[in-house]
Structures are given as C-alpha cells and as structure tokens.
Amino acid sequence: TNQDILEKSTNSLIIDMQNGARIHSAGVIVHIGSHLGLGFNSVKDQLVTVIRKILASTENCELILENDAGQNGKIGSPEELSFLINTIDDDRLKVCVDSAHLFESGVDIRNKEAVEKFSEQLKSLHLLDKLVCLHLNDSATALDSHHDMHANLGEGEIGLEGLKNLINHPSFRSLPLILEVPGDDRDGCDKLNISLAKGLIE
C-alpha cells in the first residue's frame, strides 16, 4: 500500500536483475513480500503488474520466486506461486523451494510420503517444471510453526534423514542446492555443512 516503498523495491529488483544479466547469473531469487494482512486476493493484480514490469525492464536473467514459511501476511504458498507463474506466463519466471520454509509451512519432509505428496501438488499446480533450485536448510522451529528460522544441517527439527528425503526424490534430485545456514566460518568457508550436504546425495 506504500507506493514509495513499492517503487523503490521494484527499482531495486530491476537493478539486481540487470546486474544478474551482466555477470551471467543463473537468476535472482526473491521473497515476494507481504500483503500486510489484506489477503492475497487484494494484492494479486498489483503483483502481476509489478512482476511484468520487472521482466519487461530486464533480459537474460531469470526471476525466481521463493516459497514462504506460512507466516501471517507473507506471500509464497504453492497456490500463490502457481497463480503468479501461470498468470504471467513468462519463460524467465521460475521457482525456488526452501526446505526450512517448506517444513515450517506444514510439509513434514521427514516422511517420504509427504515429499511425494508435495511433488504431486507442484505437478498439479504446473510448478514442477518451473522449479530450478532448492535452498537446503534445516529448521530451528517445529513443523508447521510458521516461523522462518534456519539451522545448520542435522541440528534442527528436520534432521539429515528428512533433508535426504527431499533432495533425493526423483522430482528434486537434479536441482542445484544452496545453503543458507548459520554455519561455522572459522576456516573461511562452511566446510561442515558443505560436507554434510554432499553426504546426503544418493
């Protein structure tokens, strides 16, 4: 509703996309934001207009929308992503799934059947072929907590087996993985989490 913030956010993302094209980035991943309690239906047309403007103002860089953790007001449920992706219908509009957000929104990836059900949901929403990467994070909060808090791999509520279920499912096993964990940077890089992530791959 704040037009000044909206314009600045839009222009900032356009710059990110233009810079992404200059460095031949695989894409720019973005949290969509919040409807501030007004409901998705109240902002969906505005979102479509803004995203179309961003895509029209850029080229040679994908805009990748990320799922949310189910927080009140936040935008990024599978159904909301599906509406935006399928309404805008642009080849450069893609999806990223964050494992912590997925768990915190109520998908228990510790259970292989839940991972399969999520895969089928993405397929039915025409999102599976738009999925281009996974953010691989453990969750510091419980299943269906609706709180976005990441943990190091194996130190959170999901655990290594749950993360393994997700990344080795046939629908997701070929996707690149990006870590967004607290980490331990004493050696200049997060060797432990990287090693754990590699060890999950079957």
Backbone as numpy.savetxt, mean C-alpha at the origin, in Angstrom:
# Nx Ny Nz CAx CAy CAz Cx Cy Cz
-11.28 19.28 2.37 -12.09 20.49 2.37 -11.24 21.75 2.37
-9.98 21.65 2.80 -9.07 22.79 2.80 -8.41 22.88 1.42
-8.84 23.82 0.60 -8.36 23.90 -0.78 -6.89 24.24 -0.87
-6.37 25.02 0.09 -4.96 25.36 0.08 -4.10 24.11 0.30
-4.47 23.30 1.29 -3.74 22.05 1.56 -3.87 21.10 0.38
-5.08 21.01 -0.18 -5.31 20.13 -1.32 -4.42 20.51 -2.50
-4.35 21.81 -2.80 -3.54 22.26 -3.93 -2.05 22.01 -3.70
-1.59 22.31 -2.48 -0.18 22.08 -2.16 0.18 20.59 -2.21
-0.71 19.75 -1.69 -0.47 18.30 -1.71 -0.44 17.78 -3.15
-1.36 18.26 -3.97 -1.41 17.84 -5.37 -0.15 18.26 -6.11
0.26 19.51 -5.93 1.46 19.99 -6.62 2.71 19.27 -6.14
2.76 18.96 -4.84 3.90 18.21 -4.30 3.99 16.83 -4.93
2.85 16.17 -5.08 2.85 14.83 -5.67 3.21 14.89 -7.15
2.77 15.93 -7.84 3.16 16.10 -9.25 4.68 16.23 -9.37
5.29 17.00 -8.47 6.75 17.14 -8.48 7.43 15.80 -8.21
6.89 15.04 -7.24 7.44 13.71 -6.95 7.37 12.82 -8.19
6.26 12.87 -8.89 6.08 12.05 -10.10 7.04 12.50 -11.21
7.21 13.79 -11.37 8.14 14.30 -12.38 9.57 13.91 -12.05
9.93 14.00 -10.77 11.27 13.56 -10.36 11.43 12.06 -10.53
10.35 11.32 -10.26 10.39 9.87 -10.47 10.69 9.52 -11.92
10.08 10.26 -12.84 10.33 10.02 -14.26 11.78 10.34 -14.61
12.32 11.41 -14.03 13.70 11.83 -14.34 14.72 10.77 -13.91
14.46 10.11 -12.80 15.42 9.11 -12.30 15.02 7.69 -12.70
14.03 7.59 -13.59 13.54 6.29 -14.07 13.07 5.41 -12.91
12.36 6.03 -11.98 11.79 5.30 -10.83 10.74 4.30 -11.30
10.59 3.23 -10.53 9.52 2.26 -10.82 8.15 2.84 -10.51
8.12 3.92 -9.74 6.84 4.54 -9.41 6.91 5.32 -8.12
5.84 6.03 -7.82 5.71 6.78 -6.58 4.53 6.21 -5.80
4.80 5.74 -4.59 3.76 5.15 -3.75 3.21 6.22 -2.81
1.89 6.27 -2.70 1.28 7.34 -1.91 0.13 6.81 -1.06
0.04 7.35 0.17 -1.16 7.18 0.98 -2.18 8.20 0.48
-3.38 7.78 0.25 -4.36 8.65 -0.39 -4.79 9.79 0.52
-4.89 9.55 1.82 -5.30 10.60 2.75 -6.55 10.24 3.51
-7.26 11.27 3.97 -8.43 11.06 4.82 -9.60 11.88 4.33
-10.80 11.32 4.50 -12.01 12.09 4.20 -12.51 12.85 5.44
-11.73 12.77 6.53 -11.99 13.53 7.76 -13.38 13.26 8.34
-13.82 12.00 8.19 -15.09 11.61 8.77 -16.30 11.90 7.91
-16.09 12.47 6.73 -17.21 12.81 5.86 -17.72 11.62 5.06
-16.93 10.54 5.01 -17.31 9.37 4.24 -16.69 9.39 2.86
-16.35 8.21 2.34 -15.68 8.11 1.04 -16.53 8.67 -0.08
-17.83 8.44 -0.01 -18.72 8.92 -1.09 -18.68 10.43 -1.23
-18.38 11.13 -0.14 -18.37 12.59 -0.20 -17.13 13.14 -0.89
-16.09 12.32 -1.00 -14.83 12.81 -1.58 -14.39 12.06 -2.83
-15.10 10.99 -3.20 -14.62 10.14 -4.28 -14.50 10.88 -5.61
-15.46 11.75 -5.93 -15.39 12.49 -7.19 -14.23 13.48 -7.18
-14.00 14.10 -6.04 -12.86 15.01 -5.90 -11.55 14.25 -6.09
-11.46 13.06 -5.50 -10.25 12.24 -5.65 -10.01 11.86 -7.10
-11.05 11.46 -7.79 -10.91 11.10 -9.20 -10.37 12.29 -10.00
-10.92 13.47 -9.75 -10.47 14.67 -10.45 -9.01 14.98 -10.17
-8.61 14.89 -8.90 -7.24 15.21 -8.51 -6.26 14.19 -9.09
-6.58 12.91 -9.00 -5.67 11.88 -9.52 -5.54 12.00 -11.04
-6.63 12.29 -11.71 -6.55 12.50 -13.17 -5.66 13.70 -13.50
-5.75 14.76 -12.68 -4.89 15.92 -12.90 -3.42 15.56 -12.73
-3.12 14.77 -11.69 -1.74 14.36 -11.43 -1.20 13.54 -12.60
-1.99 12.61 -13.07 -1.56 11.76 -14.19 -1.42 12.57 -15.47
-2.32 13.52 -15.70 -2.25 14.34 -16.91 -1.05 15.28 -16.89
-0.56 15.60 -15.70 0.55 16.54 -15.55 1.90 15.84 -15.52
1.90 14.53 -15.65 3.14 13.76 -15.55 3.17 12.69 -16.63
4.32 12.05 -16.77 4.44 10.92 -17.70 5.61 10.05 -17.27
5.60 8.83 -17.76 6.72 7.90 -17.57 7.00 7.56 -16.10
5.98 7.62 -15.26 6.13 7.23 -13.86 4.77 6.76 -13.35
4.76 5.61 -12.70 3.49 5.08 -12.19 3.12 5.73 -10.86
1.83 5.93 -10.65 1.28 6.40 -9.37 0.68 5.19 -8.68
1.23 4.85 -7.51 0.89 3.59 -6.84 0.15 3.90 -5.54
-1.10 3.48 -5.46 -1.95 3.75 -4.30 -1.82 2.63 -3.27
-1.64 3.00 -2.01 -1.40 2.01 -0.95 -2.65 1.78 -0.11
-2.83 0.53 0.32 -3.94 0.21 1.22 -3.72 0.83 2.60
-4.80 1.04 3.33 -4.69 1.63 4.66 -4.91 0.57 5.74
-4.76 1.00 6.99 -4.90 0.09 8.13 -6.31 0.08 8.71
-7.24 0.72 8.02 -8.62 0.75 8.48 -8.91 1.82 9.51
-8.00 2.83 9.60 -8.21 3.91 10.56 -9.44 4.72 10.16
-10.10 5.28 11.16 -11.28 6.09 10.90 -10.94 7.28 10.01
-11.62 7.38 8.88 -11.41 8.50 7.97 -10.39 8.25 6.88
-9.46 7.31 7.09 -8.43 7.06 6.09 -9.02 6.36 4.87
-8.47 6.65 3.71 -8.93 6.09 2.44 -7.91 5.08 1.95
-8.39 3.90 1.55 -7.46 2.89 1.04 -7.90 1.47 1.27
-9.19 1.25 1.49 -9.69 -0.13 1.56 -9.67 -0.72 0.15
-9.69 -2.05 0.02 -9.73 -2.64 -1.32 -10.87 -2.11 -2.17
-12.03 -1.93 -1.57 -13.19 -1.43 -2.33 -12.96 0.00 -2.81
-12.36 0.83 -1.96 -12.08 2.22 -2.34 -11.01 2.28 -3.42
-9.96 1.47 -3.27 -8.92 1.41 -4.30 -9.51 0.95 -5.62
-10.39 -0.04 -5.55 -11.03 -0.55 -6.77 -11.83 0.53 -7.47
-12.59 1.29 -6.72 -13.37 2.37 -7.33 -12.45 3.35 -8.06
-11.37 3.78 -7.41 -10.48 4.76 -8.01 -9.76 4.19 -9.23
-9.22 2.98 -9.09 -8.48 2.36 -10.19 -9.38 2.15 -11.41
-10.56 1.61 -11.17 -11.43 1.24 -12.29 -12.18 2.43 -12.87
-12.43 3.46 -12.06 -13.08 4.67 -12.58 -12.11 5.49 -13.42
-10.89 5.65 -12.93 -9.90 6.46 -13.64 -9.35 5.71 -14.86
-9.16 4.39 -14.72 -8.79 3.54 -15.85 -7.57 4.06 -16.60
-6.46 4.17 -15.88 -5.21 4.63 -16.48 -4.14 3.57 -16.24
-3.38 3.24 -17.26 -2.37 2.18 -17.16 -1.30 2.49 -16.13
-1.11 3.77 -15.79 -0.06 4.14 -14.84 -0.53 4.15 -13.39
-1.79 3.85 -13.17 -2.33 3.82 -11.81 -2.28 2.39 -11.28
-1.52 2.17 -10.20 -1.26 0.83 -9.69 -1.56 0.76 -8.19
-1.29 -0.42 -7.60 -1.59 -0.66 -6.18 -0.39 -1.28 -5.48
-0.17 -0.86 -4.24 0.78 -1.47 -3.33 0.02 -1.97 -2.11
0.34 -3.18 -1.65 -0.26 -3.72 -0.42 0.79 -3.77 0.68
0.45 -3.19 1.80 1.30 -3.20 2.99 0.80 -4.29 3.93
1.70 -5.22 4.30 1.31 -6.37 5.11 0.81 -5.96 6.49
1.45 -4.96 7.10 1.01 -4.51 8.43 -0.37 -3.87 8.34
-0.57 -3.01 7.34 -1.88 -2.37 7.17 -2.96 -3.41 6.92
-2.61 -4.42 6.13 -3.58 -5.47 5.81 -4.03 -6.20 7.08
-3.07 -6.56 7.90 -3.35 -7.25 9.16 -4.13 -6.35 10.11
-3.73 -5.09 10.19 -4.38 -4.14 11.10 -5.80 -3.79 10.65
-6.07 -4.00 9.37 -7.43 -3.75 8.86 -8.34 -4.97 9.01
-7.77 -6.10 9.48 -8.60 -7.25 9.78 -8.36 -8.51 8.98
-7.35 -8.52 8.10 -7.04 -9.73 7.32 -5.94 -10.50 8.05
-6.29 -11.66 8.59 -5.34 -12.44 9.40 -4.44 -13.27 8.50
-3.35 -12.66 8.03 -2.46 -13.35 7.10 -1.66 -14.46 7.77
-1.85 -14.65 9.07 -1.25 -15.82 9.74 -1.95 -17.09 9.29
-3.12 -16.92 8.68 -3.94 -18.04 8.20 -3.89 -18.08 6.68
-3.43 -19.20 6.11 -3.31 -19.30 4.65 -4.65 -19.14 3.95
-5.71 -19.58 4.58 -7.04 -19.43 3.97 -7.42 -17.96 3.87
-7.02 -17.15 4.85 -7.31 -15.71 4.80 -6.54 -15.04 3.67
-5.30 -15.49 3.44 -4.50 -14.94 2.34 -5.15 -15.29 1.00
-5.62 -16.53 0.88 -6.30 -16.94 -0.35 -7.58 -16.14 -0.56
-8.33 -15.92 0.51 -9.56 -15.14 0.41 -9.26 -13.70 -0.01
-8.16 -13.13 0.51 -7.77 -11.78 0.13 -7.38 -11.73 -1.35
-6.67 -12.74 -1.78 -6.31 -12.81 -3.21 -7.54 -12.84 -4.09
-8.52 -13.63 -3.69 -9.77 -13.72 -4.46 -10.52 -12.39 -4.43
-10.45 -11.69 -3.29 -11.10 -10.38 -3.21 -10.46 -9.41 -4.20
-9.13 -9.37 -4.24 -8.45 -8.49 -5.19 -8.81 -8.83 -6.62
-8.91 -10.13 -6.89 -9.28 -10.56 -8.25 -10.68 -10.09 -8.60
-11.61 -10.24 -7.67 -13.00 -9.86 -7.95 -13.15 -8.35 -8.10
-12.25 -7.59 -7.47 -12.28 -6.13 -7.57 -11.43 -5.60 -8.73
-10.86 -6.53 -9.51 -10.01 -6.18 -10.66 -8.77 -5.40 -10.23
-8.21 -5.80 -9.09 -7.01 -5.15 -8.58 -5.77 -6.03 -8.68
-5.95 -7.32 -8.86 -4.81 -8.23 -8.79 -3.78 -7.92 -9.86
-4.24 -7.59 -11.05 -3.29 -7.28 -12.13 -2.75 -5.86 -12.03
-3.23 -5.09 -11.05 -2.72 -3.74 -10.81 -1.71 -3.71 -9.66
-1.55 -4.83 -8.97 -0.68 -4.91 -7.81 0.77 -5.03 -8.26
1.63 -4.09 -7.84 3.00 -4.06 -8.35 4.07 -4.25 -7.28
3.72 -4.15 -5.99 4.73 -4.39 -4.95 4.06 -4.60 -3.60
4.85 -5.13 -2.67 4.41 -5.33 -1.29 5.32 -4.55 -0.36
4.73 -3.85 0.61 5.48 -3.34 1.74 5.48 -4.43 2.79
6.66 -4.97 3.10 6.77 -6.11 4.00 7.10 -5.62 5.40
6.09 -5.60 6.26 6.25 -5.11 7.63 5.48 -6.00 8.59
6.06 -6.22 9.77 5.30 -6.83 10.85 4.47 -5.73 11.52
3.49 -6.13 12.31 2.59 -5.16 12.94 2.83 -5.09 14.45
2.98 -3.88 14.95 3.15 -3.69 16.39 1.82 -3.71 17.12
0.71 -3.73 16.38 -0.61 -3.77 17.00 -1.38 -5.00 16.56
-2.44 -5.32 17.28 -3.16 -6.57 17.09 -3.98 -6.59 15.81
-4.40 -7.79 15.43 -5.29 -7.98 14.30 -6.52 -7.09 14.43
-6.85 -6.39 13.35 -8.06 -5.55 13.28 -7.99 -4.37 14.26
-6.77 -3.92 14.57 -6.60 -2.83 15.54 -6.93 -1.47 14.94
-6.82 -1.35 13.62 -7.00 -0.08 12.91 -5.97 0.96 13.34
-4.81 0.49 13.81 -3.70 1.39 14.17 -2.49 1.04 13.32
-1.95 2.03 12.64 -0.82 1.82 11.74 0.49 1.96 12.51
1.01 0.80 12.97 2.29 0.78 13.68 3.09 -0.43 13.22
4.26 -0.17 12.64 5.07 -1.25 12.09 6.02 -1.81 13.15
6.43 -3.07 12.94 7.42 -3.73 13.80 8.44 -4.44 12.93
9.60 -4.70 13.48 10.60 -5.50 12.77 10.04 -6.89 12.47
10.54 -7.50 11.41 10.04 -8.80 11.00 10.23 -9.82 12.13
9.14 -10.51 12.47 9.19 -11.53 13.51 9.04 -11.01 14.91
8.98 -9.68 15.08 8.86 -9.09 16.41 7.47 -8.54 16.68
6.55 -8.71 15.74 5.22 -8.15 15.89 4.15 -9.21 16.01
2.92 -8.80 15.80 1.76 -9.66 15.97 1.56 -10.63 14.80
2.13 -10.31 13.64 1.98 -11.21 12.48 2.93 -12.38 12.60
4.19 -12.11 12.83 5.20 -13.16 12.93 5.71 -13.60 11.57
6.82 -14.33 11.59 7.47 -14.72 10.34 6.61 -15.66 9.50
5.91 -16.59 10.14 5.10 -17.53 9.38 3.96 -16.83 8.64
3.36 -15.84 9.30 2.30 -15.09 8.64 2.80 -14.32 7.45
3.96 -13.67 7.60 4.55 -12.93 6.49 4.92 -13.88 5.36
5.40 -15.06 5.73 5.75 -16.07 4.72 4.51 -16.50 3.94
3.38 -16.64 4.63 2.12 -17.00 3.96 1.80 -16.01 2.84
1.98 -14.72 3.16 1.60 -13.68 2.19 2.53 -13.67 1.00
3.83 -13.60 1.23 4.74 -13.36 0.11 4.95 -14.60 -0.77
4.57 -15.78 -0.27 4.74 -16.99 -1.08 3.45 -17.46 -1.74
2.37 -16.74 -1.50 1.12 -17.08 -2.20 1.33 -16.84 -3.70
0.78 -17.69 -4.55 0.99 -17.54 -6.00 0.66 -16.17 -6.56
-0.30 -15.48 -5.95 -0.67 -14.15 -6.45 0.35 -13.07 -6.12
1.21 -13.34 -5.11 2.08 -12.29 -4.60 3.57 -12.63 -4.68
3.92 -13.87 -4.99 5.32 -14.30 -4.83 6.29 -13.64 -5.80
5.79 -13.08 -6.91 6.70 -12.45 -7.87 6.88 -10.96 -7.63
6.22 -10.43 -6.61 6.25 -8.98 -6.39 7.52 -8.55 -5.63
8.06 -7.37 -5.96 9.17 -6.83 -5.17 8.72 -6.49 -3.76
9.64 -6.61 -2.82 9.35 -6.36 -1.40 10.10 -5.13 -0.93
9.40 -4.25 -0.20 10.02 -3.05 0.38 9.81 -3.09 1.88
10.90 -3.01 2.63 10.83 -2.99 4.09 10.59 -1.57 4.59
9.68 -1.43 5.56 9.44 -0.15 6.25 9.38 -0.41 7.76
10.41 -1.02 8.27 10.43 -1.46 9.67 11.35 -0.54 10.49
11.19 -0.54 11.84 12.05 0.31 12.66 13.54 0.04 12.44
13.88 -1.26 12.35 15.25 -1.63 11.99 16.26 -1.47 13.09
17.48 -1.87 12.75 18.64 -1.73 13.62 19.77 -1.26 12.71
20.08 0.00 12.74 20.96 0.61 11.75 22.40 0.76 12.24
22.79 -0.01 13.23 24.13 0.16 13.79 25.23 -0.15 12.78
24.93 -1.04 11.83 25.94 -1.41 10.84 25.82 -0.61 9.55
24.97 0.40 9.55 24.83 1.21 8.35 23.75 0.72 7.41
23.27 -0.49 7.63 22.13 -1.01 6.87 21.43 -2.04 7.73
20.19 -2.30 7.44 19.39 -3.18 8.30 19.58 -4.64 7.88
20.74 -5.17 8.20 21.10 -6.51 7.74 20.16 -7.59 8.27
19.72 -7.46 9.52 18.91 -8.50 10.12 17.56 -8.63 9.42
16.84 -7.51 9.25 15.54 -7.57 8.59 15.65 -8.00 7.14
16.71 -7.55 6.47 16.92 -7.97 5.07 17.15 -9.48 5.01
17.96 -9.98 5.92 18.25 -11.43 5.97 16.98 -12.22 6.27
16.18 -11.73 7.22 14.93 -12.40 7.57 13.97 -12.41 6.37
13.90 -11.28 5.67 13.00 -11.19 4.50 13.42 -12.20 3.43
14.71 -12.27 3.16 15.20 -13.22 2.15 14.91 -14.66 2.58
15.00 -14.91 3.89 14.76 -16.25 4.40 13.32 -16.70 4.33
12.40 -15.75 4.14 10.96 -16.09 4.03 10.60 -16.63 2.67
11.43 -16.34 1.66 11.09 -16.66 0.28 11.31 -18.14 0.03
10.28 -18.81 -0.43 10.36 -20.24 -0.70 10.70 -20.51 -2.17
